[in-house]
Amino acid sequence: MIDNVFLALPVFFDPWNILLLVGGVFVGLIVGAIPGFTVTMALILFLPFTFDLSAASGLTTMLGILVGGMSGGLVGAMLTGIPGTPAAIATTFDGFPMARKGKLGLALGLGVWASFFGGVIGSIILVVLAPTISSIGLEFGPWDYFNLIIFALTIAASLSEKRLSKGLVAAGIGLLASTVGTDPINAVPRLVMGIEPLKHGFQVLPVMVGLFAFAQLMSDVENTDRARQSIAFDSDKTIKIEHGAAIREIMKQWFNVVRSSFIGVFVGAIPAIGAQVSNILAWDQAQKSSKHPEKFRTGTPEGVVAPEAANNATGGGTLAILMALGIPGDVVTIVMLGALLIHDVVPSPSFIEEHPEIAYTVFLAFFLAHFVMVALQSVGLRVFALVAKVPMYIVAAIILFCTAIGVYIWSNSIFDIWTVFLFGLLGYTMRVLGFPVAPLILGSVLGPIAELNLNRAVSTSNDLALFITRPWALFFLTMAVFSALFPLYQKWRGKRRWTLCYTPAMYIAASLPLVLMGGWFRPMVGVLLVFFGLRALYRHHQSGWELAPTPGSADERQDVLNT
């Protein structure tokens, strides 16, 4: 491995390649910061410019755009509450409230440095553990994929806080929206109502822009006084990115960063999932393991660090699968695969051995792109932060124009503009009625993947027991059950003794599928989980099942959310 790194160093540190990497990161940051202009769009637009470049130079450029785009999404999430990319959805949950509370500098700093550390950890794992990660991804069958998506959808209950029923209804609406169009298996139109463009279904980008951008902007400008205010209410105060405070806070949360990064790499190694899931899962796990879960969605640093570390680390997992097996993990790596094939490079299990100079140039580019990202973000964020001093009605008009243009360029279809308008009204209505929007977008994104894998599962075997007997399927189903119960646990924590059993029971239940996986490492992890679960139960027994009061009342937390 070390020899291959030294072999790639002269190729990567060619001045032309360094310039292309910096340019790619810069383009990615700009694209990621603008809602509607996705990373995939940027990669597709710039792919033709790599035709005349060498394979190493072309892939270096594309990786720069990828890393910059993943990090750039936090800008929109912090400043406007609108994620620039699907990978920044969870960043809005705490990043935007933190900015609204006057901590914009800290929020931006946390986002930048969490992205950096997550990306670096993902890069290291990519180089060291790529073969192992690839083999884990290959173990998944359609039953495992389907239960993984069920697990992700049950997180919608956690996102809706105490409104469990409303969260599930929102997720159901998202799943229903994902079924509109032509059946992918039987090619039968569904719910098209005679409207020809509906045969292609609702595309994720216009749906996301409508639910987040259009609905958020309508909420911001409906009040005349609010529309005249800037995002940063103290317009005389200079916005400063608090790098020092952010780094100190992240050092305190080193375990959160490492855990979220591993979640990102793990999810990235699963084909067809991507950062839109890893950032949600990381935020969810950070909340579940926090000593103060009630502070989430009110602007807690933990809720900013987790999703940003995860979404940048996801690239490590997706690149591991792509480079080792030629399997694209998401839409972005599909474009990356196209770039490889254009340059006559066919990824395979022997790819790293046959083309070490290209493979390790990709690894180095992904690693060092995060250093370039921090440098450019440190300068660029000061420019982006100026948006916070512009009156909201001006920001709303500019964002609406940019998102509309972005959607039209992406699809070249007026119908998608109407889709933005339709889902914008739906999102605004849901906000007024108290329904969370995040579960809806999660359902619409994951619905097609769930349907495809369900069809594959029942076509492969009529044995429905495989959904609960396969180890990975059982693991995800177990986690889905505990995720669905989490709102009840959070509501009664410190008030009912059964809540003391929640975490130990989750450890013990999760250990069973790990033991069934065979080998020695995973069963050992399962045994450790049983040990920690029984140890926690014993401690509660020794203390007489004493309840600890939960800090902060629901009314106090709602007051923070409303500020």
C-alpha positions as CSV (number, residue, x, y, z in Angstrom):
1,M,0.0,0.0,0.0
2,I,2.8,2.5,0.9
3,D,4.6,1.7,-2.4
4,N,1.4,2.5,-4.3
5,V,1.0,5.8,-2.4
6,F,4.5,6.8,-3.4
7,L,3.8,5.7,-7.0
8,A,0.8,8.1,-7.1
9,L,2.5,11.1,-5.5
10,P,4.2,12.4,-8.6
11,V,1.0,12.0,-10.6
12,F,-1.2,13.8,-8.1
13,F,1.2,16.6,-7.2
14,D,1.5,17.7,-10.8
15,P,0.7,21.5,-10.7
16,W,-2.0,21.0,-13.3
17,N,-3.8,18.4,-11.2
18,I,-3.5,20.5,-8.1
19,L,-5.1,23.4,-10.0
20,L,-7.9,21.2,-11.2
21,L,-8.5,20.0,-7.7
22,V,-8.8,23.5,-6.3
23,G,-11.0,24.6,-9.2
24,G,-13.2,21.5,-8.7
25,V,-13.7,22.2,-5.0
26,F,-14.5,25.8,-5.7
27,V,-17.1,24.9,-8.2
28,G,-18.6,22.3,-5.9
29,L,-18.8,24.8,-3.0
30,I,-20.7,27.3,-5.2
31,V,-23.0,24.6,-6.6
32,G,-23.7,23.0,-3.2
33,A,-24.5,26.3,-1.6
34,I,-27.3,27.1,-4.1
35,P,-30.5,25.1,-3.5
36,G,-31.5,23.3,-6.7
37,F,-28.0,23.1,-8.1
38,T,-27.0,19.6,-7.0
39,V,-23.6,17.9,-7.0
40,T,-24.8,15.5,-9.6
41,M,-25.8,18.3,-11.9
42,A,-22.3,19.9,-11.5
43,L,-20.5,16.6,-12.2
44,I,-22.6,16.0,-15.3
45,L,-22.1,19.6,-16.6
46,F,-18.3,19.4,-16.1
47,L,-17.8,15.8,-17.3
48,P,-17.4,16.8,-21.0
49,F,-14.5,19.1,-20.0
50,T,-12.6,16.1,-18.7
51,F,-12.7,14.2,-22.1
52,D,-9.3,15.6,-23.2
53,L,-7.7,15.2,-19.8
54,S,-5.9,12.1,-18.5
55,A,-7.7,9.7,-16.3
56,A,-6.0,11.0,-13.2
57,S,-6.6,14.7,-14.0
58,G,-10.2,14.1,-14.9
59,L,-11.0,12.1,-11.8
60,T,-9.2,14.6,-9.6
61,T,-11.4,17.4,-11.0
62,M,-14.6,15.3,-10.4
63,L,-13.6,14.5,-6.9
64,G,-12.9,18.2,-6.1
65,I,-16.5,19.0,-7.3
66,L,-17.8,16.1,-5.2
67,V,-16.1,17.1,-1.9
68,G,-16.9,20.8,-2.5
69,G,-20.5,20.1,-3.3
70,M,-21.0,17.8,-0.2
71,S,-19.6,20.6,2.0
72,G,-21.2,23.5,0.2
73,G,-24.7,22.3,1.1
74,L,-24.2,23.3,4.7
75,V,-24.2,27.0,3.7
76,G,-27.8,27.0,2.6
77,A,-28.8,24.8,5.5
78,M,-27.3,27.3,8.0
79,L,-28.3,30.6,6.4
80,T,-31.7,29.9,5.0
81,G,-32.9,26.5,6.4
82,I,-32.9,25.2,2.9
83,P,-30.4,22.3,2.3
84,G,-28.3,22.9,-0.8
85,T,-28.1,19.1,-1.3
86,P,-30.1,16.1,0.0
87,A,-27.0,15.3,2.0
88,A,-27.5,18.4,4.1
89,I,-31.1,17.8,5.1
90,A,-30.3,16.9,8.7
91,T,-27.9,19.8,9.0
92,T,-31.0,22.1,8.8
93,F,-32.4,20.5,12.0
94,D,-30.0,22.2,14.3
95,G,-27.8,24.4,12.1
96,F,-30.6,26.7,11.1
97,P,-32.0,27.1,14.7
98,M,-28.5,27.8,15.9
99,A,-28.1,30.5,13.3
100,R,-31.5,32.0,14.2
101,K,-30.3,32.2,17.8
102,G,-27.4,34.4,16.8
103,K,-24.7,31.7,16.7
104,L,-24.2,31.7,12.9
105,G,-20.4,32.0,13.2
106,L,-20.3,28.9,15.5
107,A,-22.7,27.0,13.3
108,L,-20.7,27.6,10.2
109,G,-17.5,26.7,11.9
110,L,-18.9,23.5,13.3
111,G,-20.2,22.6,9.8
112,V,-16.9,23.2,8.1
113,W,-14.7,21.4,10.6
114,A,-17.1,18.5,11.0
115,S,-17.1,18.0,7.3
116,F,-13.3,18.1,7.3
117,F,-12.8,15.6,10.0
118,G,-15.5,13.3,8.6
119,G,-13.9,13.5,5.2
120,V,-10.4,12.7,6.5
121,I,-11.7,9.8,8.6
122,G,-13.6,8.5,5.5
123,S,-10.4,8.9,3.4
124,I,-8.3,6.9,5.8
125,I,-11.0,4.1,6.0
126,L,-11.2,4.1,2.2
127,V,-7.5,3.4,1.8
128,V,-7.1,1.0,4.8
129,L,-10.3,-1.0,4.8
130,A,-11.6,-0.7,1.3
131,P,-11.6,-4.5,0.7
132,T,-13.5,-5.2,3.9
133,I,-16.1,-2.5,3.3
134,S,-16.7,-3.8,-0.2
135,S,-17.3,-7.3,1.1
136,I,-19.8,-6.1,3.7
137,G,-21.8,-4.3,0.9
138,L,-21.8,-7.4,-1.2
139,E,-23.5,-9.4,1.6
140,F,-26.7,-7.3,1.3
141,G,-29.6,-8.9,-0.5
142,P,-33.0,-7.2,-1.4
143,W,-34.4,-8.3,2.0
144,D,-31.6,-6.5,3.8
145,Y,-32.0,-3.4,1.6
146,F,-35.8,-3.3,2.2
147,N,-35.4,-3.5,6.0
148,L,-32.7,-0.9,6.0
149,I,-35.1,1.5,4.3
150,I,-37.8,0.6,6.8
151,F,-35.3,1.5,9.5
152,A,-34.6,4.8,7.8
153,L,-38.3,5.6,7.5
154,T,-39.0,4.8,11.2
155,I,-36.5,7.6,12.0
156,A,-39.3,9.8,10.7
157,A,-41.0,9.2,14.0
158,S,-37.9,10.6,15.8
159,L,-37.8,13.6,13.5
160,S,-41.4,14.4,14.4
161,E,-40.5,14.6,18.1
162,K,-43.8,14.0,20.1
163,R,-45.9,14.1,16.9
164,L,-45.5,10.4,16.1
165,S,-48.7,10.1,14.1
166,K,-48.0,13.2,12.1
167,G,-44.5,12.1,11.3
168,L,-45.8,8.7,10.0
169,V,-48.5,10.4,8.0
170,A,-45.9,12.7,6.4
171,A,-43.7,9.7,5.6
172,G,-46.7,7.9,4.1
173,I,-47.4,10.9,1.8
174,G,-43.8,10.8,0.7
175,L,-44.1,7.1,-0.1
176,L,-47.4,7.7,-2.0
177,A,-45.7,10.5,-4.0
178,S,-42.9,8.1,-4.9
179,T,-45.4,5.6,-6.5
180,V,-46.7,8.1,-9.0
181,G,-45.5,7.3,-12.5
182,T,-44.8,4.1,-14.4
183,D,-44.3,0.8,-12.5
184,P,-40.6,-0.1,-12.8
185,I,-41.4,-3.8,-13.0
186,N,-44.6,-4.1,-15.1
187,A,-44.4,-0.7,-16.9
188,V,-48.0,0.1,-15.9
189,P,-48.8,3.8,-15.3
190,R,-50.0,4.6,-11.8
191,L,-51.8,7.6,-10.5
192,V,-51.0,9.6,-13.6
193,M,-54.7,10.8,-14.1
194,G,-54.2,11.2,-17.8
195,I,-51.3,13.7,-17.3
196,E,-48.5,12.7,-19.7
197,P,-45.5,14.1,-17.7
198,L,-46.7,12.2,-14.6
199,K,-45.7,9.0,-16.3
200,H,-42.1,9.8,-15.4
201,G,-43.1,10.4,-11.8
202,F,-42.1,13.2,-9.5
203,Q,-38.4,13.8,-9.6
204,V,-36.6,14.1,-6.3
205,L,-35.0,17.5,-7.0
206,P,-38.1,19.5,-7.7
207,V,-39.9,17.8,-4.8
208,M,-37.1,18.7,-2.5
209,V,-36.8,22.3,-3.7
210,G,-40.6,22.7,-3.4
211,L,-40.8,21.3,0.1
212,F,-37.8,23.0,1.5
213,A,-37.1,26.1,-0.5
214,F,-40.6,27.2,-1.7
215,A,-42.4,26.3,1.6
216,Q,-39.6,27.9,3.7
217,L,-39.7,31.1,1.7
218,M,-43.5,31.3,1.9
219,S,-43.2,31.0,5.7
220,D,-40.5,33.6,5.9
221,V,-42.3,36.3,3.8
222,E,-45.9,35.8,5.0
223,N,-45.2,38.2,7.9
224,T,-44.4,41.7,6.5
225,D,-42.2,42.6,9.5
226,R,-40.3,39.4,9.3
227,A,-39.8,39.7,5.6
228,R,-38.0,43.1,6.0
229,Q,-35.6,41.6,8.6
230,S,-32.3,40.0,7.7
231,I,-31.5,36.4,8.7
232,A,-29.0,37.7,11.2
233,F,-31.2,40.1,13.2
234,D,-28.3,42.2,14.5
235,S,-27.3,43.8,11.2
236,D,-24.6,45.9,12.8
237,K,-22.7,42.9,14.0
238,T,-19.9,41.6,11.8
239,I,-20.4,37.9,11.1
240,K,-17.2,36.0,12.0
241,I,-16.6,32.3,11.4
242,E,-15.6,31.0,14.9
243,H,-13.0,28.4,13.9
244,G,-11.3,28.2,17.3
245,A,-14.6,27.7,19.2
246,A,-15.8,25.2,16.6
247,I,-12.6,23.1,16.8
248,R,-12.7,23.0,20.6
249,E,-16.3,21.9,20.5
250,I,-15.6,19.2,18.0
251,M,-12.7,17.9,20.1
252,K,-15.1,17.5,23.0
253,Q,-17.3,15.5,20.6
254,W,-14.6,13.3,19.2
255,F,-16.7,10.1,19.7
256,N,-19.7,11.7,17.9
257,V,-17.4,12.6,15.0
258,V,-15.9,9.1,14.8
259,R,-19.2,7.3,15.1
260,S,-20.9,9.6,12.5
261,S,-18.0,9.1,10.2
262,F,-18.2,5.3,10.5
263,I,-22.0,5.5,9.8
264,G,-21.2,7.6,6.7
265,V,-18.7,5.1,5.4
266,F,-20.9,2.1,6.2
267,V,-23.9,3.6,4.4
268,G,-21.7,4.7,1.5
269,A,-20.6,1.2,1.1
270,I,-24.2,0.1,0.5
271,P,-25.1,0.6,-3.2
272,A,-28.0,3.0,-4.0
273,I,-28.3,4.5,-0.5
274,G,-26.0,7.5,-0.3
275,A,-25.4,10.6,1.9
276,Q,-29.1,11.5,2.0
277,V,-29.5,8.5,4.4
278,S,-26.2,8.7,6.3
279,N,-26.7,12.3,7.4
280,I,-30.2,11.4,8.8
281,L,-28.9,8.2,10.5
282,A,-26.0,10.0,12.1
283,W,-28.2,12.8,13.4
284,D,-30.6,10.2,14.8
285,Q,-27.9,8.2,16.5
286,A,-26.4,11.4,18.0
287,Q,-29.8,12.3,19.4
288,K,-30.4,8.8,20.8
289,S,-27.0,8.6,22.5
290,S,-27.1,12.2,23.8
291,K,-27.5,13.0,27.5
292,H,-29.8,15.8,26.5
293,P,-31.8,14.6,23.5
294,E,-34.5,17.3,24.2
295,K,-32.0,19.9,23.0
296,F,-32.0,18.5,19.4
297,R,-33.8,20.6,16.8
298,T,-33.2,23.7,19.0
299,G,-29.6,24.4,17.8
300,T,-27.3,22.0,19.7
301,P,-23.8,21.6,18.4
302,E,-24.1,17.8,18.4
303,G,-26.9,18.0,15.8
304,V,-24.6,20.0,13.5
305,V,-21.5,17.9,13.9
306,A,-23.1,14.5,13.3
307,P,-24.7,14.9,9.9
308,E,-21.8,17.0,8.5
309,A,-19.2,14.4,9.5
310,A,-21.4,11.6,8.1
311,N,-22.2,13.1,4.7
312,N,-18.5,13.8,3.9
313,A,-17.4,10.4,5.2
314,T,-20.0,8.7,2.9
315,G,-17.7,9.4,-0.1
316,G,-15.2,7.0,1.4
317,G,-17.6,4.1,1.4
318,T,-19.0,4.9,-2.1
319,L,-15.5,5.2,-3.6
320,A,-14.5,1.9,-1.9
321,I,-17.3,0.1,-3.6
322,L,-16.8,1.9,-6.9
323,M,-13.0,1.4,-7.1
324,A,-13.0,-2.2,-5.9
325,L,-16.2,-3.6,-7.5
326,G,-17.3,-1.1,-10.1
327,I,-20.7,-0.7,-8.3
328,P,-21.9,2.9,-8.0
329,G,-23.2,3.6,-4.5
330,D,-25.4,6.5,-5.5
331,V,-26.2,8.8,-8.4
332,V,-23.0,10.8,-7.9
333,T,-20.8,7.7,-8.2
334,I,-22.7,6.7,-11.3
335,V,-21.3,9.8,-12.9
336,M,-17.9,9.0,-11.5
337,L,-18.2,5.5,-13.1
338,G,-19.0,7.1,-16.4
339,A,-15.9,9.3,-16.0
340,L,-13.8,6.1,-15.4
341,L,-15.2,4.3,-18.5
342,I,-14.7,7.4,-20.6
343,H,-11.0,7.2,-19.8
344,D,-10.9,3.4,-20.6
345,V,-10.6,2.5,-16.9
346,V,-12.9,-0.4,-15.9
347,P,-13.3,-0.8,-12.1
348,S,-13.1,-4.3,-10.9
349,P,-11.7,-6.3,-7.9
350,S,-8.3,-6.2,-9.6
351,F,-8.6,-2.5,-10.4
352,I,-6.3,-1.3,-7.6
353,E,-3.6,-3.8,-8.6
354,E,-3.8,-3.1,-12.3
355,H,-4.0,0.7,-12.0
356,P,-2.4,1.7,-8.7
357,E,-1.3,5.1,-9.9
358,I,-4.9,6.0,-10.8
359,A,-6.5,4.3,-7.8
360,Y,-4.2,5.9,-5.3
361,T,-4.4,9.3,-7.1
362,V,-8.1,9.1,-6.5
363,F,-7.5,8.3,-2.8
364,L,-5.1,11.2,-2.4
365,A,-7.4,13.6,-4.2
366,F,-10.3,12.6,-2.0
367,F,-8.1,13.1,1.1
368,L,-6.5,16.4,0.2
369,A,-9.7,17.9,-1.3
370,H,-10.9,18.3,2.3
371,F,-7.9,20.4,3.2
372,V,-8.6,22.6,0.1
373,M,-12.3,22.7,1.1
374,V,-11.5,24.1,4.6
375,A,-9.2,26.8,3.1
376,L,-11.8,27.9,0.5
377,Q,-14.7,27.7,3.0
378,S,-12.8,29.9,5.4
379,V,-12.7,32.6,2.7
380,G,-15.9,31.8,0.8
381,L,-18.1,31.5,3.9
382,R,-17.4,35.1,4.7
383,V,-18.9,36.0,1.3
384,F,-21.8,33.6,1.7
385,A,-22.5,34.9,5.3
386,L,-23.2,38.3,3.8
387,V,-26.5,36.8,2.7
388,A,-27.5,37.0,6.4
389,K,-27.4,40.8,6.2
390,V,-29.8,41.0,3.3
391,P,-33.5,41.5,4.0
392,M,-35.4,38.2,3.8
393,Y,-37.7,39.3,0.9
394,I,-34.6,39.9,-1.3
395,V,-33.0,36.6,-0.3
396,A,-36.4,34.9,-1.0
397,A,-36.6,36.3,-4.5
398,I,-33.0,35.4,-5.4
399,I,-33.3,31.9,-4.0
400,L,-36.6,31.3,-5.7
401,F,-35.1,32.5,-9.1
402,C,-32.0,30.4,-8.7
403,T,-33.9,27.2,-7.7
404,A,-36.3,27.6,-10.5
405,I,-33.5,28.0,-13.0
406,G,-31.6,25.1,-11.5
407,V,-34.6,22.8,-11.7
408,Y,-35.3,23.8,-15.3
409,I,-31.6,23.4,-16.4
410,W,-31.6,20.0,-14.7
411,S,-34.7,18.6,-16.4
412,N,-35.4,21.0,-19.3
413,S,-39.1,20.6,-18.3
414,I,-41.7,23.2,-17.3
415,F,-43.6,20.4,-15.6
416,D,-40.9,20.2,-12.9
417,I,-41.4,23.9,-12.3
418,W,-45.0,23.2,-11.6
419,T,-43.9,20.3,-9.4
420,V,-41.9,22.8,-7.3
421,F,-45.0,25.0,-7.0
422,L,-47.2,22.0,-6.0
423,F,-45.0,20.6,-3.4
424,G,-44.2,24.1,-2.1
425,L,-47.9,24.6,-1.4
426,L,-48.0,21.2,0.2
427,G,-45.0,21.9,2.4
428,Y,-46.3,25.2,3.5
429,T,-49.7,23.7,4.3
430,M,-48.0,21.0,6.3
431,R,-46.0,23.5,8.3
432,V,-49.2,25.5,9.1
433,L,-50.9,22.3,10.3
434,G,-47.9,21.2,12.3
435,F,-46.8,18.3,10.2
436,P,-43.0,17.8,9.8
437,V,-41.6,18.1,6.3
438,A,-38.5,16.0,6.6
439,P,-40.3,12.6,6.8
440,L,-42.1,13.4,3.6
441,I,-39.0,14.1,1.6
442,L,-37.4,11.0,3.2
443,G,-40.3,8.9,2.0
444,S,-40.2,10.3,-1.5
445,V,-36.5,9.7,-1.8
446,L,-36.5,6.1,-0.4
447,G,-39.8,5.0,-1.8
448,P,-38.5,3.9,-5.2
449,I,-35.6,2.1,-3.6
450,A,-37.9,0.3,-1.2
451,E,-40.3,-0.8,-4.0
452,L,-37.5,-2.0,-6.2
453,N,-35.9,-4.2,-3.5
454,L,-39.3,-5.5,-2.3
455,N,-40.0,-6.6,-5.9
456,R,-36.6,-8.2,-6.1
457,A,-37.1,-10.0,-2.8
458,V,-40.5,-11.6,-3.6
459,S,-39.3,-12.4,-7.2
460,T,-36.3,-14.2,-5.8
461,S,-38.1,-16.2,-3.2
462,N,-41.6,-16.7,-1.9
463,D,-40.2,-17.3,1.6
464,L,-41.3,-14.1,3.5
465,A,-39.5,-15.3,6.6
466,L,-36.2,-14.2,4.9
467,F,-37.2,-10.6,6.0
468,I,-36.6,-11.6,9.6
469,T,-34.2,-14.6,9.4
470,R,-31.4,-13.1,7.4
471,P,-28.9,-11.6,9.9
472,W,-28.6,-8.1,8.4
473,A,-32.4,-8.0,7.7
474,L,-33.1,-8.9,11.3
475,F,-30.5,-6.3,12.5
476,F,-32.2,-3.5,10.6
477,L,-35.7,-4.6,11.6
478,T,-34.6,-4.7,15.3
479,M,-33.2,-1.2,15.0
480,A,-36.4,0.0,13.2
481,V,-38.5,-1.2,16.2
482,F,-36.4,0.6,18.7
483,S,-36.3,3.7,16.5
484,A,-40.2,3.7,16.3
485,L,-40.3,3.4,20.1
486,F,-37.8,6.3,20.7
487,P,-40.4,9.1,20.8
488,L,-42.2,7.3,23.6
489,Y,-38.9,6.8,25.4
490,Q,-38.0,10.4,25.0
491,K,-41.5,11.5,26.2
492,W,-41.4,9.3,29.4
493,R,-37.7,9.4,30.1
494,G,-37.2,10.2,33.8
495,K,-40.9,9.5,34.5
496,R,-41.4,5.8,33.9
497,R,-39.1,3.0,35.0
498,W,-39.5,1.1,31.8
499,T,-37.4,3.7,30.0
500,L,-34.4,2.5,32.0
501,C,-34.6,-0.7,30.0
502,Y,-34.7,0.9,26.6
503,T,-31.0,1.2,25.9
504,P,-29.9,-2.1,27.5
505,A,-32.7,-3.9,25.6
506,M,-31.6,-2.3,22.3
507,Y,-28.0,-3.5,22.9
508,I,-29.1,-7.1,23.7
509,A,-31.6,-7.3,20.8
510,A,-29.0,-6.0,18.3
511,S,-26.5,-8.6,19.5
512,L,-28.6,-11.6,18.2
513,P,-28.2,-10.8,14.4
514,L,-24.5,-10.0,14.9
515,V,-24.0,-13.4,16.5
516,L,-25.8,-15.1,13.6
517,M,-23.5,-13.5,11.0
518,G,-20.7,-16.0,11.7
519,G,-17.0,-15.4,11.7
520,W,-15.4,-14.2,14.9
521,F,-15.4,-10.4,14.8
522,R,-19.2,-9.7,14.6
523,P,-20.2,-12.3,17.2
524,M,-17.6,-10.8,19.5
525,V,-19.2,-7.4,19.0
526,G,-22.5,-9.0,19.8
527,V,-21.2,-10.5,23.0
528,L,-19.8,-7.1,24.0
529,L,-23.3,-5.6,23.4
530,V,-24.9,-8.2,25.6
531,F,-22.3,-7.4,28.3
532,F,-22.9,-3.7,28.2
533,G,-26.7,-4.3,28.2
534,L,-26.6,-6.6,31.2
535,R,-24.2,-4.3,33.0
536,A,-26.5,-1.3,32.5
537,L,-29.5,-3.4,33.8
538,Y,-27.4,-4.5,36.8
539,R,-26.6,-0.9,37.7
540,H,-30.2,0.1,37.5
541,H,-31.1,-2.8,39.8
542,Q,-28.4,-1.8,42.2
543,S,-29.7,1.8,42.3
544,G,-33.2,0.6,43.0
545,W,-34.4,1.6,39.5
546,E,-34.1,5.2,40.5
547,L,-35.3,7.7,37.9
548,A,-33.2,10.7,36.9
549,P,-35.2,13.9,36.0
550,T,-35.0,15.0,32.4
551,P,-33.7,18.6,32.1
552,G,-35.9,21.1,30.4
553,S,-39.6,20.9,30.0
554,A,-41.4,20.5,26.7
555,D,-42.7,24.1,26.9
556,E,-39.2,25.4,27.5
557,R,-37.9,23.4,24.4
558,Q,-40.8,24.7,22.3
559,D,-40.0,28.3,23.4
560,V,-36.5,27.8,22.1
561,L,-37.8,26.4,18.8
562,N,-40.0,29.4,18.3
563,T,-37.2,31.9,18.8
